């Protein structure tokens, strides 16, 4: 690895999938990593795999829990250089789906899990970063949100979860306005937009042959669901000083999803036409 995160403290929310892959790579690049997850045993198991790490169990929808977790990071490592706000999850267990068939409770719970949580983490972390001295590169911190390609390139035949898409779409606006507000504080804010990735959350999709065949066409650079490590590599760019001149940007790591045109019902053997 490059050592590009030597001496830096990286807070990662979430302990599986893309979050876990990023934690492993950040640690290998020299970072002290702190993992926060609502699933404490997952967070602990992940942290124990890393050379210099800590962990906390916290429901990030709860403001006091977020405050306690962020305070613990600072008490353990002294500062927070980068944050990968990746925690979230499917709203299907709450009843997320097409908006005409959705209850207000499904809407509220899905947005709490996938938007309120990000906002609370960002709010608390920004307070820490604004008060800490600049690092050797003249920066106070970097915040990276995890979005989804489905917010702007939907496939209603397979992914008609409107509350989840709305929450992830709102992160685009949150990222942009935060980047503009805190640029003078030397705090960068960006958004990573993955395509369909092989994570625990995508187990339903991975078990559906039609969706798998669609992903192979829609993400030709992967030919299948993306590997979490492919997304983690891009995350490290934003979390490291390599992106010190980058803020207010969304980067799609989607294997081609956002530019490839194919219908959900197209046969998997179909060839491109002129």
C-alpha positions in Angstrom: 0.0 0.0 0.0 1.0 3.6 -0.4 1.0 4.9 3.2 -1.1 7.9 2.0 -3.1 7.8 5.2 -0.1 7.5 7.6 -0.9 9.4 10.8 -4.5 10.1 9.9 -7.6 9.2 11.8 -10.5 7.9 9.7 -14.0 7.4 11.1 -16.2 4.9 9.1 -19.9 4.3 9.8 -21.0 0.9 8.9 -19.2 -2.4 9.3 -20.0 -4.5 6.3 -19.9 -4.3 2.5 -18.3 -1.1 1.1 -17.7 0.3 4.6 -15.8 -2.8 5.7 -13.7 -2.9 2.5 -12.8 0.7 2.9 -11.8 0.2 6.6 -9.5 -2.6 5.6 -7.9 -0.5 2.9 -7.6 2.6 5.0 -5.8 0.7 7.7 -3.5 -0.9 5.2 -2.6 2.6 4.0 -1.6 3.6 7.5 -4.8 5.1 9.0 -6.0 4.7 12.5 -9.6 3.6 11.9 -12.6 3.9 14.1 -15.7 1.9 13.1 -19.2 2.8 14.3 -22.1 0.5 13.6 -25.5 -0.3 15.1 -24.3 -4.0 15.0 -21.7 -4.0 17.7 -20.3 -7.5 17.2 -19.7 -6.7 13.5 -18.0 -3.5 14.4 -15.8 -5.2 16.9 -14.9 -8.0 14.6 -13.9 -5.6 11.9 -11.8 -3.4 14.2 -10.0 -6.4 15.6 -8.8 -7.2 12.1 -7.1 -3.8 11.8 -3.7 -2.9 13.3 -4.8 0.4 14.9 -8.5 0.7 15.3 -11.4 1.3 17.7 -15.1 0.7 17.5 -18.4 1.7 19.0 -22.0 0.4 18.8 -24.4 3.2 18.0 -27.8 3.8 16.4 -26.9 6.7 14.2 -30.5 7.8 14.0 -30.1 8.8 17.7 -28.4 12.2 18.4 -27.0 11.3 21.8 -25.6 8.0 20.4 -23.9 9.9 17.6 -22.5 12.5 20.1 -21.1 9.7 22.3 -19.5 7.8 19.4 -17.8 10.9 17.9 -16.6 11.9 21.3 -15.1 8.5 21.8 -13.2 8.8 18.5 -11.7 12.1 19.6 -10.8 10.9 23.1 -9.1 7.8 21.5 -7.2 9.4 18.7 -7.2 13.2 19.3 -8.8 14.3 16.1 -10.8 13.2 13.0 -9.2 13.7 9.6 -11.7 11.9 7.4 -15.1 10.4 7.7 -16.8 7.9 5.4 -20.5 8.1 6.2 -21.6 4.8 4.7 -24.1 3.4 7.2 -27.6 2.8 6.0 -29.8 0.1 4.7 -32.8 -1.1 2.8 -36.2 0.4 3.7 -38.0 -2.8 2.5 -38.4 -4.1 6.1 -40.3 -0.9 6.9 -42.5 -1.2 3.8 -40.5 1.0 1.4 -41.8 0.7 -2.2 -43.7 2.7 -4.7 -44.9 5.8 -3.1 -48.6 5.1 -3.8 -48.4 2.0 -1.7 -46.2 3.3 1.1 -47.2 4.2 4.6 -45.9 7.3 6.3 -44.2 5.1 8.8 -42.2 3.4 6.1 -41.2 6.7 4.6 -40.1 8.1 8.0 -38.2 5.1 9.0 -36.4 4.7 5.7 -35.4 8.4 5.7 -34.2 8.2 9.3 -32.0 5.3 8.4 -30.6 6.7 5.2 -30.6 10.5 5.6 -31.1 11.5 9.2 -28.2 9.3 10.2 -25.9 11.0 7.7 -27.0 14.4 8.8 -26.4 13.7 12.5 -22.9 12.3 11.9 -22.0 15.3 9.6 -23.3 17.8 12.2 -21.3 16.4 15.0 -18.1 15.8 13.0 -18.2 19.3 11.5 -18.1 20.8 15.0 -15.0 18.7 15.7 -13.2 19.5 12.5 -13.8 23.3 12.7 -12.2 23.4 16.1 -9.1 21.3 15.2 -5.9 22.7 13.7 -5.1 22.2 10.1 -3.0 19.2 9.1 0.3 19.2 7.2 -1.7 19.7 4.0 -3.5 22.7 5.3 -6.8 20.8 5.7 -9.1 20.3 8.6 -11.0 17.3 7.3 -12.8 15.4 4.6 -16.3 14.0 4.7 -17.5 11.4 2.2 -21.1 10.4 1.9 -22.2 7.1 0.3 -25.0 7.5 -2.2 -26.4 5.2 -4.9 -26.7 5.2 -8.7 -30.5 4.4 -8.2 -31.1 8.0 -7.0 -30.5 9.4 -10.5 -30.7 6.3 -12.8 -33.6 4.3 -11.5 -34.8 0.9 -12.6 -38.4 0.7 -11.3 -38.9 -2.8 -12.6 -36.4 -4.1 -10.0 -35.8 -1.3 -7.5 -39.1 0.6 -6.8 -38.1 1.8 -3.4 -39.0 5.4 -3.5 -38.1 6.5 0.1 -34.6 5.0 -0.2 -34.0 6.7 -3.5 -35.3 10.0 -2.1 -33.0 9.8 0.9 -30.0 9.0 -1.2 -30.9 11.8 -3.7 -31.1 14.3 -0.8 -27.5 13.5 0.0 -26.5 15.1 -3.3 -28.0 18.4 -2.1 -26.6 18.0 1.4 -23.1 17.3 0.1 -23.2 20.3 -2.2 -24.5 22.8 0.3 -22.1 21.5 3.0 -19.1 21.7 0.6 -20.0 25.4 -0.2 -20.5 26.3 3.5 -17.3 24.7 4.9 -14.8 25.2 2.1 -13.5 28.3 3.9 -12.9 26.1 7.0 -10.7 23.9 4.9 -13.2 21.0 5.2 -14.0 19.0 2.0 -17.3 17.2 1.4 -17.9 14.8 -1.5 -20.2 12.0 -2.5 -19.5 8.5 -3.8 -22.1 6.9 -6.0 -21.8 3.1 -6.4 -23.6 0.9 -8.8 -25.1 -2.4 -7.8 -22.5 -3.9 -5.4 -22.1 -7.3 -3.9 -22.9 -6.4 -0.3 -25.2 -7.9 2.4 -27.8 -5.3 1.5 -27.9 -6.5 -2.1 -28.6 -10.1 -1.2 -32.1 -9.9 -2.6 -30.8 -8.7 -5.9 -27.9 -11.1 -6.0 -30.4 -14.0 -5.6 -32.5 -12.9 -8.5 -31.2 -14.3 -11.8 -33.0 -11.6 -13.8 -31.4 -8.8 -11.8 -28.0 -10.4 -12.0 -28.3 -10.7 -15.8 -29.4 -7.1 -15.9 -26.5 -5.9 -13.8 -24.1 -7.8 -16.2 -25.5 -5.7 -19.1 -25.8 -2.5 -17.2 -22.4 -2.7 -15.6 -20.2 -4.1 -18.4 -16.9 -3.0 -16.8 -17.8 -5.5 -14.0 -19.9 -7.9 -15.9 -21.8 -8.6 -12.7 -22.4 -6.9 -9.4 -19.4 -4.7 -8.4 -16.9 -5.9 -5.9 -16.9 -3.7 -2.7 -13.2 -3.3 -3.1 -13.6 -1.4 -6.4 -15.7 1.2 -4.5 -13.4 1.3 -1.6 -10.5 2.2 -3.8 -12.3 5.3 -4.9 -13.3 6.1 -1.3 -9.7 6.2 -0.3 -9.0 8.9 -2.9 -11.5 11.2 -1.2 -10.4 10.3 2.3 -6.7 10.9 1.6 -4.7 14.1 0.9 -4.7 13.0 -2.8 -8.0 14.8 -3.2 -7.1 17.9 -1.2 -8.2 20.1 -4.0 -11.6 18.3 -4.6 -14.8 19.3 -2.9 -18.5 19.4 -3.8 -18.2 16.5 -6.2 -20.1 13.3 -6.9 -18.1 10.3 -8.4 -20.0 7.4 -9.9 -18.2 4.0 -9.4 -20.8 2.0 -11.3 -19.2 -0.1 -13.9 -21.0 1.9 -16.6 -24.5 1.8 -15.1 -25.1 5.6 -15.6 -24.1 5.6 -19.3 -25.3 2.2 -20.6 -28.7 2.0 -22.1 -30.5 -1.3 -21.6 -34.0 -2.3 -20.7 -34.9 -4.5 -17.7 -36.6 -6.9 -20.1 -33.8 -7.2 -22.6 -32.5 -10.8 -23.1 -29.1 -11.3 -21.4 -27.6 -12.4 -24.8 -28.5 -9.2 -26.6 -25.7 -7.6 -28.5 -25.1 -3.8 -28.9 -26.6 -2.4 -32.1 -25.3 0.4 -34.2 
